[in-house]
């Protein structure tokens, strides 16, 4: 999760807390990522939806929950996932952003707009 949000050792300027395998009321277990002094952009929320489609994002201001939202997988995923087809035009030197149609949410299945390649394993292809 931290990697897809660009939170790596050299560029972190605020406190980051990670809790894994925490008991949950809704689900049996959950993971928690807390990044102080940072709110997520919509493309970051879309990245999260690809690997954690049932995630909830809480925005906390002045020690109170200011916003609470569930992530939603968009119907079209643009510029977030790389196509697995090495011959796809998006993997050439052409200035083309990737675009995938969400075929299925469970299990997550994407279809490349350019080469029609079906992808169900997306975590390792997230840009």
Phi, psi and omega per residue, in radians:
X1 nan -0.788 -3.118
X2 -1.076 -0.674 -3.125
X3 -1.112 -0.771 -3.106
X4 -1.235 -0.312 3.063
X5 -1.609 -0.027 3.136
X6 1.328 0.343 3.125
X7 -1.623 1.709 3.116
X8 -2.215 2.874 -3.021
X9 -0.855 -0.747 -3.016
X10 -1.390 -0.315 -3.085
X11 -2.020 0.214 -3.132
X12 -1.500 2.143 -3.127
X13 -1.975 -0.063 3.131
X14 -2.285 2.986 -3.100
X15 -1.238 2.332 3.093
X16 -2.119 2.234 3.096
X17 -2.092 2.401 3.119
X18 -2.250 2.225 3.046
X19 -2.164 2.257 -3.106
X20 -2.084 2.547 3.070
X21 1.066 0.900 -3.133
X22 -1.678 2.389 3.112
X23 -1.046 2.495 -3.103
X24 -2.262 2.589 3.088
X25 -1.320 -0.712 -3.114
X26 -1.360 -0.922 3.131
X27 -1.873 2.962 -3.138
X28 -1.168 -0.782 -3.083
X29 -2.414 2.755 3.053
X30 -2.623 2.849 3.016
X31 -1.968 2.627 -3.124
X32 -2.230 2.301 3.038
X33 -2.145 2.181 3.139
X34 -2.129 2.145 3.105
X35 -2.117 2.001 -3.097
X36 -1.298 2.577 3.054
X37 1.021 0.647 3.135
X38 -2.617 2.343 3.014
X39 -2.022 2.604 -3.029
X40 -1.484 2.513 3.008
X41 -1.445 2.835 -3.090
X42 -1.071 -0.638 3.125
X43 -1.191 -0.509 3.073
X44 -1.230 -0.672 3.081
X45 -1.121 -0.690 3.099
X46 -1.119 -0.649 3.082
X47 -1.096 -0.767 3.129
X48 -1.081 -0.704 -3.108
X49 -1.085 -0.465 3.128
X50 -1.233 -0.597 -3.104
X51 -1.853 -0.298 3.126
X52 -2.453 1.291 -3.025
X53 -1.135 -0.234 3.111
X54 -1.884 0.310 -3.096
X55 -1.212 2.668 3.025
X56 -2.104 2.385 3.122
X57 -1.977 2.212 3.095
X58 -1.935 2.261 3.031
X59 -1.770 2.113 -3.085
X60 -1.980 2.183 3.078
X61 -2.232 2.349 -3.135
X62 0.903 0.737 3.063
X63 1.182 0.255 3.113
X64 -2.197 2.602 3.079
X65 -1.270 1.939 -3.128
X66 -1.518 -0.630 3.129
X67 -2.509 2.564 3.074
X68 -2.425 2.136 -3.108
X69 -2.455 2.539 3.027
X70 -1.569 2.455 3.094
X71 -1.247 2.590 3.090
X72 -2.226 2.283 3.102
X73 -1.296 2.165 3.121
X74 -1.211 2.778 3.131
X75 -1.290 -0.443 3.071
X76 -2.239 2.294 -3.133
X77 -1.889 2.024 -3.085
X78 -2.053 2.271 3.008
X79 1.188 0.287 -3.098
X80 -1.968 -0.597 -3.083
X81 -2.050 2.416 3.075
X82 -1.551 2.478 3.133
X83 -1.255 2.427 -3.139
X84 -1.325 -0.267 -3.130
X85 -1.408 1.960 -3.115
X86 -1.110 -0.365 -3.137
X87 -1.594 0.001 3.129
X88 -1.155 2.517 -3.140
X89 -1.030 -0.463 3.135
X90 -1.253 -0.298 3.112
X91 -1.718 0.103 3.078
X92 -1.613 -2.990 3.121
X93 -1.499 0.175 3.122
X94 -1.304 2.517 3.134
X95 -1.402 1.221 -3.088
X96 -2.111 2.194 3.057
X97 -1.393 2.546 3.111
X98 -1.226 2.673 3.113
X99 -2.620 2.215 -3.120
X100 -2.253 2.444 2.993
X101 -1.564 2.331 3.077
X102 -1.403 1.909 -3.125
X103 -1.418 -0.699 -3.119
X104 -2.599 2.469 3.099
X105 -1.560 -0.571 3.114
X106 -2.350 1.901 -0.132
X107 -1.254 2.699 -3.121
X108 -1.102 2.115 3.132
X109 -2.363 2.213 -3.136
X110 -2.043 2.624 3.096
X111 -2.164 2.155 -3.125
X112 -1.141 2.305 -3.137
X113 -1.158 -0.512 -3.021
X114 -1.614 -0.742 -3.058
X115 -2.020 -0.024 3.130
X116 1.155 0.257 3.102
X117 -1.171 2.298 3.090
X118 -1.593 2.279 3.126
X119 -2.196 2.265 3.060
X120 -2.015 -0.288 3.084
X121 -1.839 1.818 -3.033
X122 -1.925 -0.345 -3.044
X123 -0.956 -0.752 -3.093
X124 -1.364 -0.128 3.139
X125 -1.835 0.051 3.134
X126 -1.202 2.264 -3.089
X127 -1.361 nan nan
